Amino acid sequence: MKKRIIPALLLLCSTLTSIAQCNDYYHLENGSEWEMETYNAKGKLSAKNHQKVTSYDKTASGFKAIVHSTLYNDKGKEMSAGDLQMSCQDGTILIDMRNFVNPDQMKAFGNAEMKIEGDALEIPSKLSAGQALKDGSIILTAVGTPIPMTMTINITNRKVVSKESITTPAGKFDCYKITSTMNMQNKMGVTMNFTFSATDWIAPKVGLVKTESYDKNGKLNGYTLLTKRK
């Protein structure tokens, strides 16, 4: 279970790669495309995620966008596809926390009606070392099912720790390094808890360039790199 969760979290996190001119760190336009590759702790490719902006609408305070995301395995076979929502308000990127829900886990809910609660993950327009960022959370509860089913994801302890230069197949980028903690709890008859720590590198006008995930003991689980950007 845990090995399947980790790559999905890394790939879902890659939806932050390119947002818009409302925010200094995330720029996009309709038709923008990028690709992220996810590797395990030993450096073996495990998945690729291709994303494209299919809808971009300006609003009075920023924008709303839809990003079509297609996930492939290490052999290039399509595993899943879907649309993700992104928005920006008054310079702050608002990331729908549903973007961090593992698609395989969602299958357990079947066609049940879902109650969704929580707070979006925010990326402000200005970042600086030592800056604390707001938490993000989501609670998904199945309505009317014989067995109570709830999934909770909390991203906490978000902090900008430093500036670093990062090189990926897409180029060299000057980034801000952001650390955080992610806790996932599934209640489906039994309760299961998973806790990870993550480090993200975000570059101006590009967004997410690299992310790493670690287990509760600080051991590297895997990482994701920006490999292509149009």
Secondary structure as UniProt FT lines:
FT   HELIX           2..13
FT   HELIX           14..16
FT   TURN            21..22
FT   TURN            24..25
FT   TURN            30..31
FT   STRAND          33..40
FT   TURN            41..42
FT   STRAND          45..58
FT   STRAND          62..73
FT   TURN            74..75
FT   STRAND          78..89
FT   TURN            90..91
FT   STRAND          92..95
FT   HELIX           97..100
FT   HELIX           103..106
FT   HELIX           107..109
FT   TURN            110..111
FT   STRAND          113..119
FT   STRAND          121..123
FT   TURN            129..130
FT   STRAND          136..143
FT   STRAND          149..168
FT   TURN            169..170
FT   STRAND          171..188
FT   STRAND          191..203
FT   TURN            204..206
FT   STRAND          207..214
FT   TURN            216..217
FT   STRAND          220..229
//
